[in-house]
Amino acid sequence: MTTSTHLLHRRRFLPLFATQLLGAFNDNLYKNAAVFFVVYGVFNSEKSEAIFSAVASALFIVPFFILSALAGQLADMRDKAQIIRWVKLAEIGIMIAGGAGLVIAWQAKHGMLEPWQDMLLMPVAMPLILLALLGMGIHSTFFGPIKYAILPQHLKSEEVLAGTGLVEAGTYIAILAGTILAGFIPVEWAAAGVFVTALVGYATCLSVPPAPPQEEAQPLDFHILRASVQLVKNTMHDRRVFLAIASISFFWTVGAVLFIEFPLLAKRVLCASKEVASLFLVIFSIGVALGSVSINALLKGKVSARYSPPSVLVMALFVVAFQQVCTRFAPTVDGHLMSIGEFLHHPLTPLLLATLGGIAVAGGMFVVPLYAFLTTIVDKSQTARTIAANNVVNSGAMVVGAAIAVGLGAAGVEIVDLVLISAAMCLISAWLAFLLVRAEREAEIHGGPRPFA
């Protein structure tokens, strides 16, 4: 913790930390404000709500799958600080478009538009909302490799795990703040808030110190499919890197399924308001932040995956417990949606929130050491591309997981039962993490990386 406090007072870390925090806050304020507004204020059909929630998540995730190879090349071959400034400038334009979409939809819902305005503007509102979600996905795709790859360049080797933990904890605190606001403030305020936050984020990024490339610049490969395949293939030179990426991918598949299901679960299973759906995301974010910080204390600054297998197994147990508690919630009379006060007075609420918190804490303890692996055991000239390869595999796994969830939902599987998919994926993550721990020990014995086989 002393190291962490020290880093928060240094220009080589603080501006990046603040920029990342503001970006994560804005992503979640906008995304959740849009999803909550549409699910609770526009649609009144479980199928339509599920489709919109899945499409919104997919639009945010797909750019990671398509553009991560290009993002990784740029981050390793150009000054990372300069790329951050380009990305944050683009965020301002994205939020102007997204905010306009939310305001138009809000005005139409409340009858504030003239008939001719409603006819001309309303068909534009939903495409603007979805276009902004896609834009924020692209924004995060290009920023993602940099936020981890820049750490070994600006921090000492013994500071990298603490810095990674702080970035993860800060990310989830920002998710927490954005999620709370999205659930509790009017959508028109959210539209203004995302624009202001984008401006502040651009201001903070101007103080990020230069981070020039660690190798001579090479031509960029704009062939997306070929570059993506080659990017992932290049991670196989070290079995530890490949296994860390695979483990993280299944973890975020779990996260994607849970995030898609939370608003639907709150409304359809628990008969609760959007503030309760927001509370779920808040508890999840706090838990991951606590897990991110606590694992650094357990490992005492050493990068190791030895706690990852038991952590994700505990996470699977909490997922099953969470699902069992949800099944025992009795529906309210006449479909009344419980306010957050009514929900907190329900006798099963403490147990429900405790199991949800357990999922998140165990998840944070699982994933942070794996990210630290990706930034410390590869050459500094390759870190951004390694993170980008991780993003390609992560996003592909998340899209597949979301498609399975939507497909099973369309086939008639109950929302509450879909949560169990996450528990099954945790078991796969545990197996991969166990293989990683074994590869880690072999590397220590043999003194170097072993190829994936």
Secondary structure, DSSP 8 states (H G I E B T S, - for coil): -HHHHHHTT-TTTHHHHHHHHHHHHHHHHHHHHHHHHHHHHT---HHHHHHHHHHHHHHHHHHHHHHHHHHHHHHHHS-HHHHHHHHHHHHHHHHHHHHHHHHHHHHHHTT-S-HHHHHHHHHHHHHHHHHHHHHHHHHHHHHHHHHHHTHHHHS-GGGHHHHHHHHHHHHHHHHHHHHHHHHHS-HHHHHHHHHHHHHHHHHHHTTS-----SS--------HHHHHHHHHHHGGGSHHHHHHHHHHHHHHHHHHHHHHHHHHIIIIIS-B-HHHHHHHHHHHHHHHHHHHHHHHHHHTT----TTHHHHHHHHHHHHHHHHHHHHT----GGG--B-HHHHHTSTTHHHHHHHHHHHHHHHHHHHHHHHHHHHHSS-GGGHHHHHHHHHHHHHHHHHHHHHHHHHHHHTT--HHHHHHHHHHHHHHHHHHHHHHHHHHHHHHHHTS-----
